Structure formats: C-alpha cells, structure tokens
Amino acid sequence: MAEQPDPMHQRPTGVDDATVDAVGKIGEAFELLERARGALYEFHQRIGWVDDTLGDGLDQLRGAGHTELADELARTWLGRNVLPGLWTFEIVEAFDRTYYEVAVESERKVRDALIEGRRHVQEAERKAKRRLDGPSDDVA
C-alpha cells in the first residue's frame, strides 16, 4: 500500500492532474530561480573577497617598495565597479527588487489560487507512488 502524503502536501479535492503538473512546473522554475539567486550572491561575496585580497596584495607591494605600481592598481582596479556605476551589492538589491520579489509573489499566487497554497504536491505524490514496497526509514 502506498504511503499517503501528509495533509500539507496532499492534492486538494477537485484538483486535476494537469493543474498539479502545471503548479509543479512553476515550483520547479522557482527552485531554479533560487539556485540562480544563490549564484548571484556567490558572485557578490567572491568579488568582495577579490577586492579584500587585492587590497592585501597592494599593501604587500607597497611594503616591498613598489608604491607606484600599487598606487596605479589602487586607482584602476581596487574598489572598481563591476558594471558601470554598480558594485555587486547594488546588483543584488536591484535583482531582488525587480525580479526576485515579483517571482516570490507570483509563485505564491499560483499555489494559493490553485492548490490552497500547498507546496510540493506533485513531488509528494511521486514519493507516495515510489515508496510502494520500497525502503523504509529504518536502516538496518
């Protein structure tokens, strides 16, 4: 006998397969967006790390007597915008405002309108089907 999803993951009464599949695809798109957003934050943090490391390297150049070269790199590279007029924190904030927040609301709107706000209904049904006579949580 297949395991039934917990109530928060069960298909609401009257919701058809096509709707569950469509909402599942919207959820998948949102999960992909979360990964893309994570990559953007990774970029933001790594550029900060680059700048801090470069600053340390410039201090070392100065300490080694290469002040003119260190000063040139400080003018041309250190603290430089990654896009015209923008540091990465500004890119992250603009992305969140103009894209991410809209996506969060849109994904929630679809779930609220079509499946009573429930998440991962499609995946919960797949789990229930695949666990028929499958492994239990008990590990020997």
Protein Blocks (a to p, Z undefined) as FASTA:
>chain_A
ZZdddfklgccehiafklmmmmmmmmmmmmmmmmmmmmmmmmmmmmmmmmmmmmmmmmmm
mmnopamlmmmmmmmmgopafbghiafklmmmmmmmmmmmmmmmmmmmmmmmmngopahk
lmmmmmmmmmgopacfbdZZ
